[in-house]
Amino acid sequence: MISPPKTQEKKHYHNNSQQFFRILKGKATFEIENEIIEVESGSGIHIPPKLRHRIRNDQSENLEFIVISQPTTRGDRYDEMNE
């Protein structure tokens, strides 16, 4: 996936799905519950089910990453209403 500069997704959670994000190019900023975590290219992060989270690209270059969800997030994504 590619995230353009200065973009972010809505904060959300999954009841059943866990996710693993692998950063291929750039630096990702994750908001997980109330914590901010930066993940550099070549590294990854695991997000267990039920944790509110979002990925941001605060940088001035494209962010490239892959995300693996198990089980699928189809029908298991709940956006935060005030985000």
Stockholm file with secondary structure:
# STOCKHOLM 1.0

chainA/1-83         MISPPKTQEKKHYHNNSQQFFRILKGKATFEIENEIIEVESGSGIHIPPKLRHRIRNDQSENLEFIVISQPTTRGDRYDEMNE
#=GR chainA/1-83 SS CEECTTEECCCEECSSCEEEEEEEESEEEEEETTEEEEEETTCEEEECTTCCEEEEECSSSCEEEEEEEESCCTTCCEECTTC
#=GC SS_cons        CEECTTEECCCEECSSCEEEEEEEESEEEEEETTEEEEEETTCEEEECTTCCEEEEECSSSCEEEEEEEESCCTTCCEECTTC
//
